[in-house]
């Protein structure tokens, strides 16, 4: 069996974003995957807190390391709620899904709302 001892991989996300944001189209693509990146961040943080490797999580879930890698890859795979629940349990967490009301969009027109109603 492979060594399942956790060894954190150093990653400076801020430095990565600074460098990547200079590439054309990066900001638009990154913004389009905001929710996926947030989910990936939460999953990686939970696995790190649990002190587990991808392989150890895979063993606990009865799957493969490559399946865990796909689950943790933002934008490349849309995991099912069942998979997320199993992942959460494997890293000692519970899954919480929350729908947050979106902020109302601002009107682009400088005219007051009452003027729009009179039309």
MDAnalysis code that builds the backbone (N, CA, C; Angstrom):
import MDAnalysis as mda
import numpy as np

u = mda.Universe.empty(357, n_residues=119, atom_resindex=np.repeat(np.arange(119), 3), trajectory=True)
u.add_TopologyAttr("name", ["N", "CA", "C"] * 119)
u.add_TopologyAttr("resid", np.arange(1, 120))
u.add_TopologyAttr("resname", ["UNK", "UNK", "UNK", "UNK", "UNK", "UNK", "UNK", "UNK", "UNK", "UNK", "UNK", "UNK", "UNK", "UNK", "UNK", "UNK", "UNK", "UNK", "UNK", "UNK", "UNK", "UNK", "UNK", "UNK", "UNK", "UNK", "UNK", "UNK", "UNK", "UNK", "UNK", "UNK", "UNK", "UNK", "UNK", "UNK", "UNK", "UNK", "UNK", "UNK", "UNK", "UNK", "UNK", "UNK", "UNK", "UNK", "UNK", "UNK", "UNK", "UNK", "UNK", "UNK", "UNK", "UNK", "UNK", "UNK", "UNK", "UNK", "UNK", "UNK", "UNK", "UNK", "UNK", "UNK", "UNK", "UNK", "UNK", "UNK", "UNK", "UNK", "UNK", "UNK", "UNK", "UNK", "UNK", "UNK", "UNK", "UNK", "UNK", "UNK", "UNK", "UNK", "UNK", "UNK", "UNK", "UNK", "UNK", "UNK", "UNK", "UNK", "UNK", "UNK", "UNK", "UNK", "UNK", "UNK", "UNK", "UNK", "UNK", "UNK", "UNK", "UNK", "UNK", "UNK", "UNK", "UNK", "UNK", "UNK", "UNK", "UNK", "UNK", "UNK", "UNK", "UNK", "UNK", "UNK", "UNK", "UNK", "UNK"])
u.atoms.positions = np.array([
    [0.844, -1.177, 0.000],
    [0.000, 0.000, 0.000],
    [0.890, 1.242, 0.000],
    [0.456, 2.266, -0.651],
    [1.222, 3.509, -0.759],
    [1.244, 4.247, 0.575],
    [2.241, 5.096, 0.728],
    [2.358, 5.919, 1.929],
    [1.225, 6.942, 1.931],
    [0.373, 6.921, 2.943],
    [-0.775, 7.817, 3.008],
    [-0.526, 9.006, 3.926],
    [0.736, 9.242, 4.298],
    [1.054, 10.361, 5.178],
    [0.880, 11.674, 4.415],
    [0.197, 12.592, 5.026],
    [-0.095, 13.882, 4.394],
    [1.137, 14.767, 4.398],
    [1.432, 15.349, 3.248],
    [2.482, 16.352, 3.133],
    [1.905, 17.511, 2.332],
    [1.754, 18.643, 2.984],
    [1.147, 19.807, 2.329],
    [2.006, 20.268, 1.162],
    [1.356, 20.654, 0.085],
    [2.039, 21.217, -1.072],
    [1.917, 22.723, -0.954],
    [3.055, 23.405, -0.980],
    [3.042, 24.859, -0.829],
    [2.475, 25.487, -2.092],
    [1.522, 26.381, -1.901],
    [0.908, 27.071, -3.032],
    [0.570, 28.489, -2.585],
    [1.136, 29.464, -3.260],
    [0.848, 30.857, -2.957],
    [-0.224, 31.317, -3.945],
    [-1.473, 31.208, -3.522],
    [-2.593, 31.511, -4.423],
    [-2.588, 32.979, -4.842],
    [-2.230, 33.849, -3.933],
    [-2.197, 35.276, -4.257],
    [-1.177, 35.555, -5.365],
    [0.001, 34.967, -5.238],
    [1.039, 35.148, -6.270],
    [0.584, 34.539, -7.596],
    [-0.071, 33.379, -7.520],
    [-0.588, 32.748, -8.730],
    [-1.576, 33.670, -9.440],
    [-2.512, 34.238, -8.671],
    [-3.518, 35.119, -9.268],
    [-2.887, 36.368, -9.869],
    [-1.896, 36.931, -9.178],
    [-1.225, 38.119, -9.708],
    [-0.582, 37.818, -11.059],
    [0.097, 36.706, -11.151],
    [0.779, 36.338, -12.401],
    [-0.240, 35.973, -13.483],
    [-1.227, 35.168, -13.123],
    [-2.214, 34.708, -14.103],
    [-3.106, 35.832, -14.599],
    [-3.395, 36.810, -13.751],
    [-4.312, 37.886, -14.139],
    [-3.753, 38.749, -15.267],
    [-2.464, 38.627, -15.519],
    [-1.842, 39.386, -16.605],
    [-2.105, 38.757, -17.971],
    [-2.564, 37.505, -17.966],
    [-2.851, 36.833, -19.232],
    [-4.198, 37.298, -19.777],
    [-4.249, 37.460, -21.086],
    [-5.474, 37.919, -21.738],
    [-6.611, 36.907, -21.525],
    [-7.759, 37.397, -21.107],
    [-8.942, 36.561, -20.923],
    [-9.006, 35.834, -19.594],
    [-7.945, 35.928, -18.793],
    [-7.925, 35.195, -17.529],
    [-9.028, 35.648, -16.585],
    [-9.160, 36.952, -16.405],
    [-10.137, 37.474, -15.433],
    [-11.550, 37.029, -15.761],
    [-11.923, 37.081, -17.032],
    [-13.269, 36.674, -17.438],
    [-13.481, 35.185, -17.178],
    [-12.493, 34.376, -17.532],
    [-12.607, 32.931, -17.330],
    [-12.641, 32.587, -15.841],
    [-11.817, 33.257, -15.055],
    [-11.763, 33.011, -13.612],
    [-13.092, 33.402, -12.965],
    [-13.618, 34.550, -13.341],
    [-14.892, 35.009, -12.787],
    [-16.030, 34.061, -13.146],
    [-15.993, 33.505, -14.357],
    [-17.051, 32.592, -14.796],
    [-17.053, 31.302, -13.975],
    [-15.917, 30.957, -13.385],
    [-15.810, 29.732, -12.587],
    [-15.707, 30.014, -11.091],
    [-16.192, 31.163, -10.665],
    [-16.070, 31.580, -9.260],
    [-16.619, 30.533, -8.288],
    [-17.805, 30.014, -8.560],
    [-18.422, 29.038, -7.654],
    [-17.609, 27.744, -7.633],
    [-17.156, 27.302, -8.804],
    [-16.366, 26.079, -8.881],
    [-15.048, 26.227, -8.108],
    [-14.398, 27.396, -8.244],
    [-13.163, 27.621, -7.512],
    [-13.415, 27.681, -6.007],
    [-14.526, 28.271, -5.606],
    [-14.854, 28.334, -4.178],
    [-15.068, 26.924, -3.623],
    [-15.756, 26.076, -4.390],
    [-15.979, 24.693, -3.961],
    [-14.653, 23.953, -3.867],
    [-13.807, 24.087, -4.872],
    [-12.505, 23.418, -4.855],
    [-11.686, 23.887, -3.646],
    [-11.723, 25.179, -3.371],
    [-10.996, 25.721, -2.219],
    [-11.501, 25.094, -0.925],
    [-12.812, 25.004, -0.767],
    [-13.394, 24.416, 0.450],
    [-12.993, 22.956, 0.594],
    [-13.005, 22.221, -0.515],
    [-12.648, 20.801, -0.464],
    [-11.178, 20.626, -0.071],
    [-10.310, 21.402, -0.689],
    [-8.884, 21.299, -0.370],
    [-8.605, 21.709, 1.071],
    [-9.285, 22.751, 1.531],
    [-9.103, 23.192, 2.914],
    [-9.554, 22.113, 3.896],
    [-10.682, 21.467, 3.607],
    [-11.191, 20.413, 4.493],
    [-10.245, 19.220, 4.510],
    [-9.722, 18.847, 3.349],
    [-8.785, 17.717, 3.285],
    [-7.495, 18.050, 4.025],
    [-7.031, 19.287, 3.894],
    [-5.822, 19.724, 4.593],
    [-6.032, 19.697, 6.103],
    [-7.190, 20.217, 6.554],
    [-7.495, 20.191, 7.998],
    [-7.519, 18.768, 8.529],
    [-8.026, 17.844, 7.704],
    [-8.103, 16.440, 8.118],
    [-6.740, 15.754, 8.040],
    [-5.762, 16.406, 7.396],
    [-4.427, 15.835, 7.284],
    [-4.384, 14.623, 6.369],
    [-5.195, 14.647, 5.318],
    [-5.304, 13.492, 4.426],
    [-4.750, 13.783, 3.037],
    [-4.260, 12.748, 2.399],
    [-3.853, 12.832, 1.000],
    [-5.065, 12.497, 0.141],
    [-4.966, 12.766, -1.153],
    [-6.036, 12.358, -2.070],
    [-6.217, 10.842, -2.013],
    [-5.121, 10.134, -1.922],
    [-5.202, 8.672, -1.873],
    [-5.924, 8.194, -0.612],
    [-5.667, 8.840, 0.523],
    [-6.334, 8.451, 1.765],
    [-7.834, 8.722, 1.680],
    [-8.211, 9.852, 1.086],
    [-9.638, 10.155, 0.904],
    [-10.261, 9.112, -0.026],
    [-9.534, 8.752, -1.071],
    [-10.037, 7.753, -2.013],
    [-10.306, 6.424, -1.317],
    [-9.376, 6.013, -0.449],
    [-9.549, 4.764, 0.295],
    [-10.805, 4.846, 1.148],
    [-10.989, 5.964, 1.841],
    [-12.167, 6.141, 2.705],
    [-13.469, 6.152, 1.906],
    [-13.403, 6.654, 0.671],
    [-14.611, 6.726, -0.165],
    [-14.812, 5.481, -1.020],
    [-13.808, 4.610, -1.042],
    [-13.907, 3.414, -1.872],
    [-13.790, 3.735, -3.356],
    [-12.912, 4.675, -3.680],
    [-12.731, 5.080, -5.075],
    [-11.239, 5.210, -5.358],
    [-10.886, 5.891, -6.424],
    [-9.484, 6.028, -6.811],
    [-8.972, 7.440, -6.558],
    [-7.648, 7.560, -6.479],
    [-7.019, 8.862, -6.306],
    [-7.370, 9.773, -7.475],
    [-7.430, 9.236, -8.691],
    [-7.755, 10.074, -9.844],
    [-9.182, 10.607, -9.757],
    [-10.091, 9.833, -9.163],
    [-11.465, 10.318, -8.980],
    [-11.487, 11.487, -8.001],
    [-10.667, 11.413, -6.958],
    [-10.583, 12.509, -5.989],
    [-9.969, 13.731, -6.647],
    [-8.969, 13.519, -7.467],
    [-8.344, 14.624, -8.189],
    [-9.371, 15.334, -9.067],
    [-10.219, 14.574, -9.740],
    [-11.273, 15.171, -10.578],
    [-12.278, 15.942, -9.720],
    [-12.637, 15.394, -8.561],
    [-13.579, 16.087, -7.669],
    [-13.020, 17.441, -7.228],
    [-11.708, 17.486, -6.985],
    [-11.083, 18.698, -6.473],
    [-10.662, 19.677, -7.567],
    [-10.846, 19.314, -8.823],
    [-10.423, 20.171, -9.940],
    [-11.566, 21.104, -10.334],
    [-11.386, 22.383, -10.096],
    [-12.425, 23.375, -10.393],
    [-12.696, 23.449, -11.888],
    [-13.970, 23.378, -12.237],
    [-14.386, 23.600, -13.613],
    [-14.242, 22.430, -14.548],
    [-13.609, 21.353, -14.106],
    [-13.402, 20.226, -15.009],
    [-14.407, 19.111, -14.775],
    [-15.057, 19.135, -13.639],
    [-15.979, 18.056, -13.295],
    [-17.058, 18.640, -12.390],
    [-18.296, 18.302, -12.659],
    [-19.401, 18.760, -11.812],
    [-19.829, 17.589, -10.927],
    [-19.334, 17.554, -9.693],
    [-19.650, 16.420, -8.825],
    [-21.114, 16.418, -8.406],
    [-21.636, 15.221, -8.202],
    [-23.013, 15.089, -7.727],
    [-23.064, 15.419, -6.238],
    [-24.258, 15.692, -5.753],
    [-24.431, 15.959, -4.320],
    [-24.031, 14.714, -3.536],
    [-24.354, 13.542, -4.049],
    [-23.982, 12.294, -3.365],
    [-22.463, 12.186, -3.220],
    [-21.734, 12.524, -4.272],
    [-20.264, 12.474, -4.211],
    [-19.732, 13.491, -3.213],
    [-20.312, 14.684, -3.208],
    [-19.875, 15.705, -2.260],
    [-20.142, 15.270, -0.820],
    [-21.273, 14.607, -0.575],
    [-21.579, 14.113, 0.770],
    [-20.574, 13.050, 1.199],
    [-20.233, 12.147, 0.289],
    [-19.252, 11.102, 0.596],
    [-17.879, 11.717, 0.856],
    [-17.502, 12.713, 0.052],
    [-16.215, 13.398, 0.240],
    [-16.201, 14.079, 1.602],
    [-17.269, 14.799, 1.920],
    [-17.352, 15.495, 3.206],
    [-17.192, 14.513, 4.362],
    [-17.879, 13.399, 4.296],
    [-17.772, 12.395, 5.359],
    [-16.352, 11.848, 5.451],
    [-15.697, 11.647, 4.309],
    [-14.337, 11.099, 4.289],
    [-13.326, 12.038, 4.941],
    [-13.578, 13.351, 4.871],
    [-12.648, 14.314, 5.477],
    [-13.158, 14.831, 6.825],
    [-14.169, 14.169, 7.365],
    [-14.657, 14.509, 8.702],
    [-15.540, 15.734, 8.755],
    [-16.281, 15.985, 7.684],
    [-17.156, 17.160, 7.623],
    [-18.577, 16.737, 7.265],
    [-19.484, 17.686, 7.359],
    [-20.820, 17.515, 6.811],
    [-20.967, 18.516, 5.673],
    [-21.796, 18.183, 4.709],
    [-21.998, 19.054, 3.562],
    [-23.124, 20.026, 3.852],
    [-22.878, 21.287, 3.595],
    [-23.893, 22.320, 3.748],
    [-23.999, 23.043, 2.411],
    [-25.186, 23.057, 1.842],
    [-25.416, 23.759, 0.577],
    [-26.339, 24.922, 0.873],
    [-25.995, 26.072, 0.360],
    [-26.746, 27.273, 0.682],
    [-27.025, 28.062, -0.601],
    [-28.259, 28.474, -0.783],
    [-28.611, 29.362, -1.884],
    [-28.777, 30.758, -1.306],
    [-27.972, 31.671, -1.789],
    [-27.949, 33.032, -1.269],
    [-28.595, 33.951, -2.308],
    [-29.587, 34.748, -1.899],
    [-30.216, 35.655, -2.866],
    [-29.181, 36.577, -3.507],
    [-29.313, 36.729, -4.808],
    [-28.402, 37.612, -5.539],
    [-28.766, 39.064, -5.242],
    [-27.775, 39.898, -5.264],
    [-28.017, 41.326, -5.089],
    [-28.784, 41.827, -6.309],
    [-29.744, 42.722, -6.103],
    [-30.486, 43.240, -7.254],
    [-29.541, 43.956, -8.212],
    [-29.786, 43.752, -9.488],
    [-28.947, 44.408, -10.489],
    [-29.304, 45.879, -10.550],
    [-28.293, 46.697, -10.690],
    [-28.501, 48.144, -10.779],
    [-28.905, 48.503, -12.184],
    [-29.784, 49.460, -12.280],
    [-30.195, 49.964, -13.596],
    [-29.064, 50.767, -14.196],
    [-28.913, 50.662, -15.490],
    [-27.871, 51.420, -16.166],
    [-28.330, 52.824, -16.503],
    [-29.619, 52.999, -16.597],
    [-30.177, 54.293, -16.957],
    [-30.051, 55.271, -15.797],
    [-29.809, 56.513, -16.115],
    [-29.725, 57.546, -15.083],
    [-31.099, 58.080, -14.735],
    [-32.140, 57.654, -15.492],
    [-33.486, 58.155, -15.242],
    [-34.057, 57.500, -13.996],
    [-34.872, 58.232, -13.257],
    [-35.485, 57.654, -12.063],
    [-36.463, 56.535, -12.429],
    [-36.721, 55.631, -11.497],
    [-37.620, 54.507, -11.706],
    [-39.002, 54.984, -12.088],
    [-39.496, 56.060, -11.472],
    [-40.842, 56.569, -11.753],
    [-40.977, 56.943, -13.231],
    [-39.944, 57.443, -13.839],
    [-40.001, 57.808, -15.263],
    [-40.181, 56.569, -16.115],
    [-39.582, 55.429, -15.715],
    [-39.747, 54.183, -16.458],
    [-41.182, 53.697, -16.373],
    [-41.824, 53.890, -15.245],
    [-43.200, 53.432, -15.066],
    [-44.175, 54.253, -15.907],
    [-43.853, 55.498, -16.187],
    [-44.745, 56.346, -16.944],
    [-44.740, 56.017, -18.441],
    [-43.790, 55.257, -18.883],
    [-43.690, 54.928, -20.320],
    [-44.736, 53.988, -20.763],
])
